[in-house]
Amino acid sequence: MDNETLQKKFDRLLELSRRVRGYRKEYEKYHASVDWEKTRYWERKLDAFIKTELKVRDSKQKELF
């Protein structure tokens, strides 16, 4: 994996995490259901990203053996 691809993945991870944290803080501040729904939406996006990256990593490791 080249540095550019790795940087893009890292940036995506940071962006998803930033959004989750931002909406979580808003929810804690106001307890608005809209903020909770947005938090859950971005958490699902983050979880999907992590799951995809783990699958890619695991499939590449299996190829070595």
PDBQT receptor file of N, H, CA, C and O in Angstrom, charges set to zero:
ATOM      1  N   MET A   1       0.852  -1.175   0.000  1.00  0.00    +0.000 N 
ATOM      2  CA  MET A   1       0.000   0.000   0.000  1.00  0.00    +0.000 C 
ATOM      3  C   MET A   1       0.897   1.239   0.000  1.00  0.00    +0.000 C 
ATOM      4  O   MET A   1       1.804   1.361   0.823  1.00  0.00    +0.000 OA
ATOM      5  N   ASP A   2       0.637   2.132  -0.913  1.00  0.00    +0.000 N 
ATOM      6  H   ASP A   2      -0.099   2.032  -1.581  1.00  0.00    +0.000 HD
ATOM      7  CA  ASP A   2       1.468   3.320  -0.995  1.00  0.00    +0.000 C 
ATOM      8  C   ASP A   2       1.046   4.363   0.047  1.00  0.00    +0.000 C 
ATOM      9  O   ASP A   2      -0.011   4.256   0.668  1.00  0.00    +0.000 OA
ATOM     10  N   ASN A   3       1.887   5.351   0.213  1.00  0.00    +0.000 N 
ATOM     11  H   ASN A   3       2.746   5.438  -0.292  1.00  0.00    +0.000 HD
ATOM     12  CA  ASN A   3       1.645   6.377   1.238  1.00  0.00    +0.000 C 
ATOM     13  C   ASN A   3       0.391   7.194   0.969  1.00  0.00    +0.000 C 
ATOM     14  O   ASN A   3      -0.311   7.584   1.902  1.00  0.00    +0.000 OA
ATOM     15  N   GLU A   4       0.106   7.453  -0.299  1.00  0.00    +0.000 N 
ATOM     16  H   GLU A   4       0.676   7.136  -1.057  1.00  0.00    +0.000 HD
ATOM     17  CA  GLU A   4      -1.071   8.255  -0.644  1.00  0.00    +0.000 C 
ATOM     18  C   GLU A   4      -2.361   7.537  -0.251  1.00  0.00    +0.000 C 
ATOM     19  O   GLU A   4      -3.271   8.149   0.308  1.00  0.00    +0.000 OA
ATOM     20  N   THR A   5      -2.436   6.255  -0.540  1.00  0.00    +0.000 N 
ATOM     21  H   THR A   5      -1.697   5.757  -0.993  1.00  0.00    +0.000 HD
ATOM     22  CA  THR A   5      -3.614   5.462  -0.171  1.00  0.00    +0.000 C 
ATOM     23  C   THR A   5      -3.759   5.388   1.338  1.00  0.00    +0.000 C 
ATOM     24  O   THR A   5      -4.853   5.537   1.882  1.00  0.00    +0.000 OA
ATOM     25  N   LEU A   6      -2.653   5.158   1.992  1.00  0.00    +0.000 N 
ATOM     26  H   LEU A   6      -1.764   5.037   1.550  1.00  0.00    +0.000 HD
ATOM     27  CA  LEU A   6      -2.662   5.085   3.452  1.00  0.00    +0.000 C 
ATOM     28  C   LEU A   6      -3.107   6.410   4.058  1.00  0.00    +0.000 C 
ATOM     29  O   LEU A   6      -3.878   6.424   5.017  1.00  0.00    +0.000 OA
ATOM     30  N   GLN A   7      -2.632   7.515   3.509  1.00  0.00    +0.000 N 
ATOM     31  H   GLN A   7      -2.006   7.504   2.730  1.00  0.00    +0.000 HD
ATOM     32  CA  GLN A   7      -3.018   8.838   4.004  1.00  0.00    +0.000 C 
ATOM     33  C   GLN A   7      -4.505   9.087   3.808  1.00  0.00    +0.000 C 
ATOM     34  O   GLN A   7      -5.156   9.652   4.687  1.00  0.00    +0.000 OA
ATOM     35  N   LYS A   8      -5.053   8.673   2.666  1.00  0.00    +0.000 N 
ATOM     36  H   LYS A   8      -4.525   8.214   1.952  1.00  0.00    +0.000 HD
ATOM     37  CA  LYS A   8      -6.489   8.848   2.408  1.00  0.00    +0.000 C 
ATOM     38  C   LYS A   8      -7.322   8.056   3.409  1.00  0.00    +0.000 C 
ATOM     39  O   LYS A   8      -8.339   8.546   3.902  1.00  0.00    +0.000 OA
ATOM     40  N   LYS A   9      -6.894   6.835   3.708  1.00  0.00    +0.000 N 
ATOM     41  H   LYS A   9      -6.068   6.437   3.308  1.00  0.00    +0.000 HD
ATOM     42  CA  LYS A   9      -7.625   6.016   4.679  1.00  0.00    +0.000 C 
ATOM     43  C   LYS A   9      -7.551   6.634   6.071  1.00  0.00    +0.000 C 
ATOM     44  O   LYS A   9      -8.541   6.665   6.802  1.00  0.00    +0.000 OA
ATOM     45  N   PHE A  10      -6.376   7.121   6.425  1.00  0.00    +0.000 N 
ATOM     46  H   PHE A  10      -5.572   7.096   5.831  1.00  0.00    +0.000 HD
ATOM     47  CA  PHE A  10      -6.208   7.768   7.720  1.00  0.00    +0.000 C 
ATOM     48  C   PHE A  10      -7.077   9.019   7.826  1.00  0.00    +0.000 C 
ATOM     49  O   PHE A  10      -7.712   9.255   8.853  1.00  0.00    +0.000 OA
ATOM     50  N   ASP A  11      -7.101   9.818   6.759  1.00  0.00    +0.000 N 
ATOM     51  H   ASP A  11      -6.585   9.626   5.924  1.00  0.00    +0.000 HD
ATOM     52  CA  ASP A  11      -7.933  11.027   6.738  1.00  0.00    +0.000 C 
ATOM     53  C   ASP A  11      -9.405  10.673   6.873  1.00  0.00    +0.000 C 
ATOM     54  O   ASP A  11     -10.148  11.359   7.574  1.00  0.00    +0.000 OA
ATOM     55  N   ARG A  12      -9.831   9.606   6.207  1.00  0.00    +0.000 N 
ATOM     56  H   ARG A  12      -9.227   9.048   5.637  1.00  0.00    +0.000 HD
ATOM     57  CA  ARG A  12     -11.231   9.167   6.292  1.00  0.00    +0.000 C 
ATOM     58  C   ARG A  12     -11.562   8.744   7.727  1.00  0.00    +0.000 C 
ATOM     59  O   ARG A  12     -12.625   9.082   8.248  1.00  0.00    +0.000 OA
ATOM     60  N   LEU A  13     -10.661   8.016   8.350  1.00  0.00    +0.000 N 
ATOM     61  H   LEU A  13      -9.798   7.742   7.927  1.00  0.00    +0.000 HD
ATOM     62  CA  LEU A  13     -10.856   7.592   9.735  1.00  0.00    +0.000 C 
ATOM     63  C   LEU A  13     -10.977   8.796  10.661  1.00  0.00    +0.000 C 
ATOM     64  O   LEU A  13     -11.852   8.836  11.527  1.00  0.00    +0.000 OA
ATOM     65  N   LEU A  14     -10.106   9.763  10.478  1.00  0.00    +0.000 N 
ATOM     66  H   LEU A  14      -9.395   9.730   9.775  1.00  0.00    +0.000 HD
ATOM     67  CA  LEU A  14     -10.168  10.970  11.304  1.00  0.00    +0.000 C 
ATOM     68  C   LEU A  14     -11.459  11.742  11.086  1.00  0.00    +0.000 C 
ATOM     69  O   LEU A  14     -12.066  12.221  12.044  1.00  0.00    +0.000 OA
ATOM     70  N   GLU A  15     -11.882  11.867   9.835  1.00  0.00    +0.000 N 
ATOM     71  H   GLU A  15     -11.389  11.478   9.057  1.00  0.00    +0.000 HD
ATOM     72  CA  GLU A  15     -13.109  12.605   9.534  1.00  0.00    +0.000 C 
ATOM     73  C   GLU A  15     -14.328  11.929  10.153  1.00  0.00    +0.000 C 
ATOM     74  O   GLU A  15     -15.174  12.601  10.744  1.00  0.00    +0.000 OA
ATOM     75  N   LEU A  16     -14.424  10.628  10.025  1.00  0.00    +0.000 N 
ATOM     76  H   LEU A  16     -13.737  10.083   9.545  1.00  0.00    +0.000 HD
ATOM     77  CA  LEU A  16     -15.559   9.907  10.610  1.00  0.00    +0.000 C 
ATOM     78  C   LEU A  16     -15.549  10.031  12.137  1.00  0.00    +0.000 C 
ATOM     79  O   LEU A  16     -16.589  10.252  12.757  1.00  0.00    +0.000 OA
ATOM     80  N   SER A  17     -14.384   9.890  12.722  1.00  0.00    +0.000 N 
ATOM     81  H   SER A  17     -13.538   9.711  12.218  1.00  0.00    +0.000 HD
ATOM     82  CA  SER A  17     -14.270  10.008  14.180  1.00  0.00    +0.000 C 
ATOM     83  C   SER A  17     -14.624  11.411  14.652  1.00  0.00    +0.000 C 
ATOM     84  O   SER A  17     -15.285  11.579  15.678  1.00  0.00    +0.000 OA
ATOM     85  N   ARG A  18     -14.185  12.418  13.903  1.00  0.00    +0.000 N 
ATOM     86  H   ARG A  18     -13.648  12.282  13.070  1.00  0.00    +0.000 HD
ATOM     87  CA  ARG A  18     -14.476  13.805  14.264  1.00  0.00    +0.000 C 
ATOM     88  C   ARG A  18     -15.988  14.068  14.245  1.00  0.00    +0.000 C 
ATOM     89  O   ARG A  18     -16.525  14.740  15.127  1.00  0.00    +0.000 OA
ATOM     90  N   ARG A  19     -16.653  13.532  13.235  1.00  0.00    +0.000 N 
ATOM     91  H   ARG A  19     -16.217  12.986  12.519  1.00  0.00    +0.000 HD
ATOM     92  CA  ARG A  19     -18.102  13.728  13.141  1.00  0.00    +0.000 C 
ATOM     93  C   ARG A  19     -18.836  13.031  14.292  1.00  0.00    +0.000 C 
ATOM     94  O   ARG A  19     -19.753  13.597  14.886  1.00  0.00    +0.000 OA
ATOM     95  N   VAL A  20     -18.425  11.809  14.594  1.00  0.00    +0.000 N 
ATOM     96  H   VAL A  20     -17.679  11.349  14.111  1.00  0.00    +0.000 HD
ATOM     97  CA  VAL A  20     -19.056  11.087  15.711  1.00  0.00    +0.000 C 
ATOM     98  C   VAL A  20     -18.891  11.877  16.998  1.00  0.00    +0.000 C 
ATOM     99  O   VAL A  20     -19.859  12.100  17.726  1.00  0.00    +0.000 OA
ATOM    100  N   ARG A  21     -17.665  12.299  17.277  1.00  0.00    +0.000 N 
ATOM    101  H   ARG A  21     -16.879  12.118  16.685  1.00  0.00    +0.000 HD
ATOM    102  CA  ARG A  21     -17.404  13.048  18.509  1.00  0.00    +0.000 C 
ATOM    103  C   ARG A  21     -18.169  14.371  18.538  1.00  0.00    +0.000 C 
ATOM    104  O   ARG A  21     -18.696  14.760  19.581  1.00  0.00    +0.000 OA
ATOM    105  N   GLY A  22     -18.230  15.054  17.414  1.00  0.00    +0.000 N 
ATOM    106  H   GLY A  22     -17.803  14.738  16.568  1.00  0.00    +0.000 HD
ATOM    107  CA  GLY A  22     -18.929  16.340  17.361  1.00  0.00    +0.000 C 
ATOM    108  C   GLY A  22     -20.408  16.201  17.663  1.00  0.00    +0.000 C 
ATOM    109  O   GLY A  22     -20.959  16.947  18.473  1.00  0.00    +0.000 OA
ATOM    110  N   TYR A  23     -21.051  15.242  17.010  1.00  0.00    +0.000 N 
ATOM    111  H   TYR A  23     -20.604  14.636  16.353  1.00  0.00    +0.000 HD
ATOM    112  CA  TYR A  23     -22.486  15.056  17.253  1.00  0.00    +0.000 C 
ATOM    113  C   TYR A  23     -22.746  14.484  18.644  1.00  0.00    +0.000 C 
ATOM    114  O   TYR A  23     -23.782  14.773  19.244  1.00  0.00    +0.000 OA
ATOM    115  N   ARG A  24     -21.831  13.685  19.159  1.00  0.00    +0.000 N 
ATOM    116  H   ARG A  24     -20.990  13.450  18.671  1.00  0.00    +0.000 HD
ATOM    117  CA  ARG A  24     -21.985  13.159  20.518  1.00  0.00    +0.000 C 
ATOM    118  C   ARG A  24     -21.932  14.303  21.522  1.00  0.00    +0.000 C 
ATOM    119  O   ARG A  24     -22.719  14.339  22.468  1.00  0.00    +0.000 OA
ATOM    120  N   LYS A  25     -21.008  15.236  21.318  1.00  0.00    +0.000 N 
ATOM    121  H   LYS A  25     -20.369  15.206  20.550  1.00  0.00    +0.000 HD
ATOM    122  CA  LYS A  25     -20.920  16.393  22.211  1.00  0.00    +0.000 C 
ATOM    123  C   LYS A  25     -22.187  17.238  22.146  1.00  0.00    +0.000 C 
ATOM    124  O   LYS A  25     -22.687  17.700  23.172  1.00  0.00    +0.000 OA
ATOM    125  N   GLU A  26     -22.704  17.438  20.932  1.00  0.00    +0.000 N 
ATOM    126  H   GLU A  26     -22.298  17.062  20.099  1.00  0.00    +0.000 HD
ATOM    127  CA  GLU A  26     -23.944  18.200  20.781  1.00  0.00    +0.000 C 
ATOM    128  C   GLU A  26     -25.099  17.497  21.488  1.00  0.00    +0.000 C 
ATOM    129  O   GLU A  26     -25.923  18.137  22.141  1.00  0.00    +0.000 OA
ATOM    130  N   TYR A  27     -25.149  16.187  21.350  1.00  0.00    +0.000 N 
ATOM    131  H   TYR A  27     -24.479  15.667  20.819  1.00  0.00    +0.000 HD
ATOM    132  CA  TYR A  27     -26.211  15.433  22.018  1.00  0.00    +0.000 C 
ATOM    133  C   TYR A  27     -26.097  15.578  23.534  1.00  0.00    +0.000 C 
ATOM    134  O   TYR A  27     -27.094  15.817  24.214  1.00  0.00    +0.000 OA
ATOM    135  N   GLU A  28     -24.892  15.435  24.058  1.00  0.00    +0.000 N 
ATOM    136  H   GLU A  28     -24.082  15.241  23.505  1.00  0.00    +0.000 HD
ATOM    137  CA  GLU A  28     -24.699  15.562  25.505  1.00  0.00    +0.000 C 
ATOM    138  C   GLU A  28     -25.062  16.965  25.999  1.00  0.00    +0.000 C 
ATOM    139  O   GLU A  28     -25.519  17.136  27.129  1.00  0.00    +0.000 OA
ATOM    140  N   LYS A  29     -24.858  17.939  25.160  1.00  0.00    +0.000 N 
ATOM    141  H   LYS A  29     -24.487  17.800  24.242  1.00  0.00    +0.000 HD
ATOM    142  CA  LYS A  29     -25.136  19.319  25.539  1.00  0.00    +0.000 C 
ATOM    143  C   LYS A  29     -26.642  19.603  25.578  1.00  0.00    +0.000 C 
ATOM    144  O   LYS A  29     -27.138  20.208  26.528  1.00  0.00    +0.000 OA
ATOM    145  N   TYR A  30     -27.366  19.162  24.538  1.00  0.00    +0.000 N 
ATOM    146  H   TYR A  30     -26.963  18.670  23.766  1.00  0.00    +0.000 HD
ATOM    147  CA  TYR A  30     -28.775  19.534  24.402  1.00  0.00    +0.000 C 
ATOM    148  C   TYR A  30     -29.762  18.372  24.527  1.00  0.00    +0.000 C 
ATOM    149  O   TYR A  30     -30.963  18.595  24.681  1.00  0.00    +0.000 OA
ATOM    150  N   HIS A  31     -29.270  17.147  24.464  1.00  0.00    +0.000 N 
ATOM    151  H   HIS A  31     -28.294  16.966  24.339  1.00  0.00    +0.000 HD
ATOM    152  CA  HIS A  31     -30.118  15.947  24.497  1.00  0.00    +0.000 C 
ATOM    153  C   HIS A  31     -31.219  15.987  23.434  1.00  0.00    +0.000 C 
ATOM    154  O   HIS A  31     -32.363  15.605  23.680  1.00  0.00    +0.000 OA
ATOM    155  N   ALA A  32     -30.839  16.458  22.257  1.00  0.00    +0.000 N 
ATOM    156  H   ALA A  32     -29.909  16.768  22.057  1.00  0.00    +0.000 HD
ATOM    157  CA  ALA A  32     -31.783  16.521  21.140  1.00  0.00    +0.000 C 
ATOM    158  C   ALA A  32     -31.732  15.206  20.368  1.00  0.00    +0.000 C 
ATOM    159  O   ALA A  32     -30.656  14.677  20.087  1.00  0.00    +0.000 OA
ATOM    160  N   SER A  33     -32.904  14.690  20.031  1.00  0.00    +0.000 N 
ATOM    161  H   SER A  33     -33.778  15.120  20.258  1.00  0.00    +0.000 HD
ATOM    162  CA  SER A  33     -32.957  13.400  19.331  1.00  0.00    +0.000 C 
ATOM    163  C   SER A  33     -32.307  13.489  17.943  1.00  0.00    +0.000 C 
ATOM    164  O   SER A  33     -31.790  12.494  17.435  1.00  0.00    +0.000 OA
ATOM    165  N   VAL A  34     -32.334  14.656  17.344  1.00  0.00    +0.000 N 
ATOM    166  H   VAL A  34     -32.754  15.465  17.757  1.00  0.00    +0.000 HD
ATOM    167  CA  VAL A  34     -31.695  14.834  16.035  1.00  0.00    +0.000 C 
ATOM    168  C   VAL A  34     -30.193  14.583  16.145  1.00  0.00    +0.000 C 
ATOM    169  O   VAL A  34     -29.603  13.916  15.295  1.00  0.00    +0.000 OA
ATOM    170  N   ASP A  35     -29.588  15.116  17.187  1.00  0.00    +0.000 N 
ATOM    171  H   ASP A  35     -30.067  15.657  17.878  1.00  0.00    +0.000 HD
ATOM    172  CA  ASP A  35     -28.150  14.906  17.379  1.00  0.00    +0.000 C 
ATOM    173  C   ASP A  35     -27.853  13.441  17.668  1.00  0.00    +0.000 C 
ATOM    174  O   ASP A  35     -26.829  12.922  17.223  1.00  0.00    +0.000 OA
ATOM    175  N   TRP A  36     -28.724  12.770  18.401  1.00  0.00    +0.000 N 
ATOM    176  H   TRP A  36     -29.555  13.191  18.763  1.00  0.00    +0.000 HD
ATOM    177  CA  TRP A  36     -28.522  11.346  18.678  1.00  0.00    +0.000 C 
ATOM    178  C   TRP A  36     -28.605  10.535  17.380  1.00  0.00    +0.000 C 
ATOM    179  O   TRP A  36     -27.807   9.624  17.163  1.00  0.00    +0.000 OA
ATOM    180  N   GLU A  37     -29.561  10.867  16.531  1.00  0.00    +0.000 N 
ATOM    181  H   GLU A  37     -30.210  11.607  16.708  1.00  0.00    +0.000 HD
ATOM    182  CA  GLU A  37     -29.697  10.158  15.257  1.00  0.00    +0.000 C 
ATOM    183  C   GLU A  37     -28.471  10.387  14.367  1.00  0.00    +0.000 C 
ATOM    184  O   GLU A  37     -27.992   9.464  13.708  1.00  0.00    +0.000 OA
ATOM    185  N   LYS A  38     -27.973  11.614  14.355  1.00  0.00    +0.000 N 
ATOM    186  H   LYS A  38     -28.362  12.365  14.890  1.00  0.00    +0.000 HD
ATOM    187  CA  LYS A  38     -26.775  11.901  13.572  1.00  0.00    +0.000 C 
ATOM    188  C   LYS A  38     -25.562  11.168  14.143  1.00  0.00    +0.000 C 
ATOM    189  O   LYS A  38     -24.718  10.673  13.396  1.00  0.00    +0.000 OA
ATOM    190  N   THR A  39     -25.483  11.105  15.463  1.00  0.00    +0.000 N 
ATOM    191  H   THR A  39     -26.169  11.508  16.070  1.00  0.00    +0.000 HD
ATOM    192  CA  THR A  39     -24.393  10.363  16.096  1.00  0.00    +0.000 C 
ATOM    193  C   THR A  39     -24.435   8.902  15.677  1.00  0.00    +0.000 C 
ATOM    194  O   THR A  39     -23.415   8.329  15.293  1.00  0.00    +0.000 OA
ATOM    195  N   ARG A  40     -25.606   8.308  15.751  1.00  0.00    +0.000 N 
ATOM    196  H   ARG A  40     -26.434   8.773  16.063  1.00  0.00    +0.000 HD
ATOM    197  CA  ARG A  40     -25.748   6.894  15.377  1.00  0.00    +0.000 C 
ATOM    198  C   ARG A  40     -25.425   6.677  13.901  1.00  0.00    +0.000 C 
ATOM    199  O   ARG A  40     -24.800   5.677  13.547  1.00  0.00    +0.000 OA
ATOM    200  N   TYR A  41     -25.843   7.601  13.037  1.00  0.00    +0.000 N 
ATOM    201  H   TYR A  41     -26.351   8.413  13.324  1.00  0.00    +0.000 HD
ATOM    202  CA  TYR A  41     -25.558   7.507  11.604  1.00  0.00    +0.000 C 
ATOM    203  C   TYR A  41     -24.045   7.469  11.366  1.00  0.00    +0.000 C 
ATOM    204  O   TYR A  41     -23.548   6.597  10.653  1.00  0.00    +0.000 OA
ATOM    205  N   TRP A  42     -23.320   8.414  11.962  1.00  0.00    +0.000 N 
ATOM    206  H   TRP A  42     -23.724   9.122  12.541  1.00  0.00    +0.000 HD
ATOM    207  CA  TRP A  42     -21.884   8.481  11.754  1.00  0.00    +0.000 C 
ATOM    208  C   TRP A  42     -21.151   7.346  12.443  1.00  0.00    +0.000 C 
ATOM    209  O   TRP A  42     -20.098   6.919  11.968  1.00  0.00    +0.000 OA
ATOM    210  N   GLU A  43     -21.686   6.843  13.558  1.00  0.00    +0.000 N 
ATOM    211  H   GLU A  43     -22.541   7.190  13.944  1.00  0.00    +0.000 HD
ATOM    212  CA  GLU A  43     -21.094   5.657  14.196  1.00  0.00    +0.000 C 
ATOM    213  C   GLU A  43     -21.200   4.449  13.270  1.00  0.00    +0.000 C 
ATOM    214  O   GLU A  43     -20.260   3.661  13.162  1.00  0.00    +0.000 OA
ATOM    215  N   ARG A  44     -22.350   4.303  12.600  1.00  0.00    +0.000 N 
ATOM    216  H   ARG A  44     -23.113   4.942  12.688  1.00  0.00    +0.000 HD
ATOM    217  CA  ARG A  44     -22.505   3.190  11.653  1.00  0.00    +0.000 C 
ATOM    218  C   ARG A  44     -21.534   3.323  10.485  1.00  0.00    +0.000 C 
ATOM    219  O   ARG A  44     -20.966   2.330  10.031  1.00  0.00    +0.000 OA
ATOM    220  N   LYS A  45     -21.343   4.545  10.000  1.00  0.00    +0.000 N 
ATOM    221  H   LYS A  45     -21.804   5.352  10.369  1.00  0.00    +0.000 HD
ATOM    222  CA  LYS A  45     -20.378   4.784   8.922  1.00  0.00    +0.000 C 
ATOM    223  C   LYS A  45     -18.963   4.419   9.376  1.00  0.00    +0.000 C 
ATOM    224  O   LYS A  45     -18.212   3.780   8.640  1.00  0.00    +0.000 OA
ATOM    225  N   LEU A  46     -18.611   4.830  10.587  1.00  0.00    +0.000 N 
ATOM    226  H   LEU A  46     -19.221   5.349  11.186  1.00  0.00    +0.000 HD
ATOM    227  CA  LEU A  46     -17.291   4.522  11.135  1.00  0.00    +0.000 C 
ATOM    228  C   LEU A  46     -17.127   3.021  11.312  1.00  0.00    +0.000 C 
ATOM    229  O   LEU A  46     -16.087   2.470  10.951  1.00  0.00    +0.000 OA
ATOM    230  N   ASP A  47     -18.122   2.357  11.855  1.00  0.00    +0.000 N 
ATOM    231  H   ASP A  47     -18.967   2.805  12.148  1.00  0.00    +0.000 HD
ATOM    232  CA  ASP A  47     -18.068   0.904  12.037  1.00  0.00    +0.000 C 
ATOM    233  C   ASP A  47     -17.910   0.179  10.705  1.00  0.00    +0.000 C 
ATOM    234  O   ASP A  47     -17.148  -0.783  10.605  1.00  0.00    +0.000 OA
ATOM    235  N   ALA A  48     -18.623   0.634   9.691  1.00  0.00    +0.000 N 
ATOM    236  H   ALA A  48     -19.242   1.415   9.772  1.00  0.00    +0.000 HD
ATOM    237  CA  ALA A  48     -18.530   0.017   8.367  1.00  0.00    +0.000 C 
ATOM    238  C   ALA A  48     -17.132   0.204   7.783  1.00  0.00    +0.000 C 
ATOM    239  O   ALA A  48     -16.580  -0.718   7.182  1.00  0.00    +0.000 OA
ATOM    240  N   PHE A  49     -16.566   1.382   7.955  1.00  0.00    +0.000 N 
ATOM    241  H   PHE A  49     -17.014   2.131   8.443  1.00  0.00    +0.000 HD
ATOM    242  CA  PHE A  49     -15.215   1.653   7.464  1.00  0.00    +0.000 C 
ATOM    243  C   PHE A  49     -14.215   0.723   8.146  1.00  0.00    +0.000 C 
ATOM    244  O   PHE A  49     -13.375   0.114   7.483  1.00  0.00    +0.000 OA
ATOM    245  N   ILE A  50     -14.306   0.617   9.454  1.00  0.00    +0.000 N 
ATOM    246  H   ILE A  50     -14.989   1.111   9.993  1.00  0.00    +0.000 HD
ATOM    247  CA  ILE A  50     -13.385  -0.245  10.206  1.00  0.00    +0.000 C 
ATOM    248  C   ILE A  50     -13.559  -1.706   9.786  1.00  0.00    +0.000 C 
ATOM    249  O   ILE A  50     -12.573  -2.413   9.577  1.00  0.00    +0.000 OA
ATOM    250  N   LYS A  51     -14.792  -2.151   9.663  1.00  0.00    +0.000 N 
ATOM    251  H   LYS A  51     -15.593  -1.576   9.832  1.00  0.00    +0.000 HD
ATOM    252  CA  LYS A  51     -15.064  -3.531   9.267  1.00  0.00    +0.000 C 
ATOM    253  C   LYS A  51     -14.473  -3.834   7.887  1.00  0.00    +0.000 C 
ATOM    254  O   LYS A  51     -13.878  -4.891   7.678  1.00  0.00    +0.000 OA
ATOM    255  N   THR A  52     -14.642  -2.909   6.961  1.00  0.00    +0.000 N 
ATOM    256  H   THR A  52     -15.126  -2.051   7.131  1.00  0.00    +0.000 HD
ATOM    257  CA  THR A  52     -14.095  -3.090   5.611  1.00  0.00    +0.000 C 
ATOM    258  C   THR A  52     -12.571  -3.173   5.642  1.00  0.00    +0.000 C 
ATOM    259  O   THR A  52     -11.973  -4.033   4.995  1.00  0.00    +0.000 OA
ATOM    260  N   GLU A  53     -11.957  -2.280   6.392  1.00  0.00    +0.000 N 
ATOM    261  H   GLU A  53     -12.443  -1.581   6.917  1.00  0.00    +0.000 HD
ATOM    262  CA  GLU A  53     -10.497  -2.285   6.466  1.00  0.00    +0.000 C 
ATOM    263  C   GLU A  53      -9.970  -3.558   7.130  1.00  0.00    +0.000 C 
ATOM    264  O   GLU A  53      -8.926  -4.075   6.732  1.00  0.00    +0.000 OA
ATOM    265  N   LEU A  54     -10.672  -4.059   8.121  1.00  0.00    +0.000 N 
ATOM    266  H   LEU A  54     -11.520  -3.639   8.444  1.00  0.00    +0.000 HD
ATOM    267  CA  LEU A  54     -10.250  -5.306   8.760  1.00  0.00    +0.000 C 
ATOM    268  C   LEU A  54     -10.372  -6.489   7.807  1.00  0.00    +0.000 C 
ATOM    269  O   LEU A  54      -9.525  -7.383   7.805  1.00  0.00    +0.000 OA
ATOM    270  N   LYS A  55     -11.426  -6.493   6.998  1.00  0.00    +0.000 N 
ATOM    271  H   LYS A  55     -12.114  -5.767   6.999  1.00  0.00    +0.000 HD
ATOM    272  CA  LYS A  55     -11.581  -7.565   6.007  1.00  0.00    +0.000 C 
ATOM    273  C   LYS A  55     -10.446  -7.535   5.000  1.00  0.00    +0.000 C 
ATOM    274  O   LYS A  55      -9.895  -8.578   4.647  1.00  0.00    +0.000 OA
ATOM    275  N   VAL A  56     -10.094  -6.343   4.537  1.00  0.00    +0.000 N 
ATOM    276  H   VAL A  56     -10.542  -5.495   4.824  1.00  0.00    +0.000 HD
ATOM    277  CA  VAL A  56      -8.999  -6.203   3.581  1.00  0.00    +0.000 C 
ATOM    278  C   VAL A  56      -7.699  -6.691   4.204  1.00  0.00    +0.000 C 
ATOM    279  O   VAL A  56      -6.941  -7.429   3.575  1.00  0.00    +0.000 OA
ATOM    280  N   ARG A  57      -7.449  -6.283   5.421  1.00  0.00    +0.000 N 
ATOM    281  H   ARG A  57      -8.065  -5.683   5.931  1.00  0.00    +0.000 HD
ATOM    282  CA  ARG A  57      -6.225  -6.692   6.107  1.00  0.00    +0.000 C 
ATOM    283  C   ARG A  57      -6.173  -8.200   6.286  1.00  0.00    +0.000 C 
ATOM    284  O   ARG A  57      -5.145  -8.825   6.027  1.00  0.00    +0.000 OA
ATOM    285  N   ASP A  58      -7.276  -8.783   6.728  1.00  0.00    +0.000 N 
ATOM    286  H   ASP A  58      -8.111  -8.276   6.938  1.00  0.00    +0.000 HD
ATOM    287  CA  ASP A  58      -7.323 -10.226   6.950  1.00  0.00    +0.000 C 
ATOM    288  C   ASP A  58      -7.162 -11.005   5.649  1.00  0.00    +0.000 C 
ATOM    289  O   ASP A  58      -6.491 -12.037   5.628  1.00  0.00    +0.000 OA
ATOM    290  N   SER A  59      -7.760 -10.533   4.577  1.00  0.00    +0.000 N 
ATOM    291  H   SER A  59      -8.306  -9.695   4.594  1.00  0.00    +0.000 HD
ATOM    292  CA  SER A  59      -7.635 -11.234   3.300  1.00  0.00    +0.000 C 
ATOM    293  C   SER A  59      -6.195 -11.163   2.784  1.00  0.00    +0.000 C 
ATOM    294  O   SER A  59      -5.718 -12.124   2.180  1.00  0.00    +0.000 OA
ATOM    295  N   LYS A  60      -5.502 -10.063   3.004  1.00  0.00    +0.000 N 
ATOM    296  H   LYS A  60      -5.889  -9.282   3.494  1.00  0.00    +0.000 HD
ATOM    297  CA  LYS A  60      -4.117  -9.946   2.577  1.00  0.00    +0.000 C 
ATOM    298  C   LYS A  60      -3.211 -10.831   3.416  1.00  0.00    +0.000 C 
ATOM    299  O   LYS A  60      -2.231 -11.375   2.908  1.00  0.00    +0.000 OA
ATOM    300  N   GLN A  61      -3.528 -10.977   4.689  1.00  0.00    +0.000 N 
ATOM    301  H   GLN A  61      -4.324 -10.535   5.102  1.00  0.00    +0.000 HD
ATOM    302  CA  GLN A  61      -2.708 -11.840   5.551  1.00  0.00    +0.000 C 
ATOM    303  C   GLN A  61      -2.863 -13.303   5.156  1.00  0.00    +0.000 C 
ATOM    304  O   GLN A  61      -1.883 -14.047   5.185  1.00  0.00    +0.000 OA
ATOM    305  N   LYS A  62      -4.051 -13.730   4.792  1.00  0.00    +0.000 N 
ATOM    306  H   LYS A  62      -4.847 -13.125   4.769  1.00  0.00    +0.000 HD
ATOM    307  CA  LYS A  62      -4.287 -15.110   4.404  1.00  0.00    +0.000 C 
ATOM    308  C   LYS A  62      -3.534 -15.462   3.118  1.00  0.00    +0.000 C 
ATOM    309  O   LYS A  62      -3.121 -16.607   2.931  1.00  0.00    +0.000 OA
ATOM    310  N   GLU A  63      -3.358 -14.482   2.239  1.00  0.00    +0.000 N 
ATOM    311  H   GLU A  63      -3.693 -13.552   2.391  1.00  0.00    +0.000 HD
ATOM    312  CA  GLU A  63      -2.627 -14.718   1.000  1.00  0.00    +0.000 C 
ATOM    313  C   GLU A  63      -1.157 -15.052   1.251  1.00  0.00    +0.000 C 
ATOM    314  O   GLU A  63      -0.520 -15.719   0.437  1.00  0.00    +0.000 OA
ATOM    315  N   LEU A  64      -0.630 -14.590   2.365  1.00  0.00    +0.000 N 
ATOM    316  H   LEU A  64      -1.147 -14.047   3.027  1.00  0.00    +0.000 HD
ATOM    317  CA  LEU A  64       0.781 -14.842   2.660  1.00  0.00    +0.000 C 
ATOM    318  C   LEU A  64       1.049 -16.306   2.992  1.00  0.00    +0.000 C 
ATOM    319  O   LEU A  64       2.159 -16.798   2.791  1.00  0.00    +0.000 OA
ATOM    320  N   PHE A  65       0.054 -16.988   3.488  1.00  0.00    +0.000 N 
ATOM    321  H   PHE A  65      -0.848 -16.589   3.651  1.00  0.00    +0.000 HD
ATOM    322  CA  PHE A  65       0.260 -18.379   3.895  1.00  0.00    +0.000 C 
ATOM    323  C   PHE A  65      -0.252 -19.260   2.847  1.00  0.00    +0.000 C 
ATOM    324  O   PHE A  65      -0.182 -20.482   2.979  1.00  0.00    +0.000 OA
TER     325      PHE A  65
